[in-house]
Amino acid sequence: MEHIYQYAWIIPLLPLSVTTSIAFGLLFVPTATKNSRRMWAFISVLPLSIIIVISANLSIQQMNGSIIHQYLWSWTINNDFSLEFGHLIDPLTSIMSILIATVGIMVLIYSDNYMSHDQGYLRFFAYMSFFNTSMLGLVTSSNLIQIYIFWELVGMCSYLLIGFWFTRPVAASACQKAFVTNRVGDFGLLLGILGFYLITGSLEFRDLFKIVNNLIHTNGVNFLFATLCAFLLFVGAIAKSAQFPLHVWLPDAMEGPTPISALIHAATMVAAGIFLVARLLPLFIVIPYIMNLISLIGIITVLLGATLALAQRDIKRSLAYSTMSQLGYMMLALGIGSYRAALFHLITHAYSKALLFLGSGSIIHAMEPIVGYSPYKSQNMILMGGLRRYVPITRTTFLLGTLSLCGIPPLACFWSKDEILNESWLYSPIFAIIACFTAGLTAFYMFRVYLLIFDGYLRVHFQHYSTTIKSSFYSISLWGKEASKAVNRNLSPINNEVCFFSKKTYPIYDDLRNRMRYFSIRFGNKYTYTYPHESDNTMLFPLLILVLFTLFIGLIGIHFDQEIVDFDILSKWLTPSTTFFHQNSNYSVDWYEFFTNAIFSVSIALFGLFIASIFYGSIYSPFQNLDLINLFVKGGTKRIFLDKIKNVVYNWSYNRGYIDIFYTKFLTMGIRGLAKLTRFFDRRIIDGITNGVGVTSFFIGEGLKYIGGGRISSYIFLYLSFVSIFLLFFLFYKF
């Protein structure tokens, strides 16, 4: 088995071969490469399949008690400095490698059909393979400087993939926003790395953990400086994992293709920050202030992400804020020292959220024939509805992913989220209350997404040749601009609200369904159907595989004291990794404790589902016209007060908590104002002094030219003039 560990360096290099092959093919034989472009999807999947086999083999050996392996090569050697590159294989590396490879394969298979009509098909697969190389290199890195190199490569791939459709100004702005925001975190990460090298003289994880631990316990280092360096390392994780306050890039990153959102913005890249904190947890755990900060940032992100997802209309942005909230759960678990729970939720959430994002791509794919190629419409949930009749497989898979994220047993996220909630009660009751409340919000906004998409009627216009039939909904853009006038005013409305906490009502018309017809447009011998239709098999296959993960991946962490049920593979898997910081990874509960906690958490989730069904249920639902406030408050000042609270909550959520506005006004405009002030100072003061000296010298020279004429009469005249001025000044001052 030592032989396998020694050659584990091949893991990050396998996907790189695909990128280089596509690049050389487009450079030397572009015609042949483009003609056989569908072949590259299979070639891209093959290296990741090999990586799964290698990583699974390594994981089995670790569960059987094999030690952690590290293999190093000397890169730079000097008298006082030595830099080595290599790979570190431990349970954390194996978990991330399997996660990246499995989700990557599903996304690549899915992308073969999703991107088949895109002109950048080959460029897309080249970027994806290079991203997999960068991410696998990151998780197998053996020291901080190696992590930083791959950290930057991951950020570069994210920039390229978010801006894949760079001809769209919104996509170009989104990738720039992601790049600039992550540079803040990356700069902090670099400073933290340099700070700890100054303290320890080493960048290797084993040496770093031991030296810092000894220095802190013997007071051999300035504790404030060590805390500052640890905080700077954590800043890198804040930006990459979209934690507050550097989370603003993640919703806009949804401008990239949907498979990108499923891979790097749900399962892998955003998990890099969680991976970094987990990797450096033996360092952070000896600095209590940093652990408290990690848990605080985590719980803020948990609540903020959930509240911002409440009123979003774009399906991918709703899932993005959900991802932000779930990453906050993982960060909270790491901050309270629950290493196992954080990694458990990382695994379960990755598969469930990848399923949801790929499902959203299938939904967008189904909507595009109706609304045309317009992301502002095909991703807008307000214009959807009733899709359960047209995309039954997508609907079933999306429902299972939604219920998993809501925490409904026996789906995957129930087991991991329930474990985090239990651990949070032991750490801080306040944090636990917030986490439980957010679990209810998660169930509410996720079921809201499901109902808006699949329940009710299709709320979008249909085109039949030159005839246009439109629904009654206003045209809503992603930025909140609404059309000033409704359409089809001659139809009779039914007073049904679709938007939660909205000031405006979006009515659904009773004869809309009668106006909906299946029709087709004939092009030669082919028919193009314009009603919503199910995706092709190559897009449905990854959804079905991810459903299996969503159903059964939670079983790896089940363990009970009575040993009636003991599938706790995760604890056995993590045992070697937890020896770094002397923490027991075993997690066991008895049946009574399990059912007590489960009933509480599931009750919260079911309550959130019930409230969502009231607000967003079918138009035939008896609860649709029910206003909960009217049940308890019958008019008066209390009703007005509660209506204002509704509007405040809606505006807070829809406007992203006003955080983007704050950054725009106080940071962006402030920096621009400072730049203008600096420009004025440089041009008017610095350049003014320089130019003024030159102009003054010119005039003095011109004046001296006329004075020095060589005539004695002129000299006497000037002499008498200055003497006269001096005498007048003296007399005036004297008398």
Helices and strands as residue ranges (DSSP letters): H 2-6, H 10-28, H 30-35, H 39-63, E 69-77, E 82-89, H 91-114, H 121-139, H 144-162, H 169-200, H 205-217, H 223-240, H 249-252, G 253-255, H 258-263, H 271-279, H 281-284, H 288-308, H 315-335, H 339-371, H 375-378, G 381-383, G 387-389, H 392-406, H 412-427, H 429-454, E 462-464, E 467-469, E 493-494, E 508-509, H 512-515, E 520-523, E 526-529, H 537-552, G 553-557, H 569-578, G 579-581, H 591-616, H 628-632, H 636-654, G 656-658, H 659-662, I 663-668, H 669-680, I 681-686, H 687-707, H 712-734
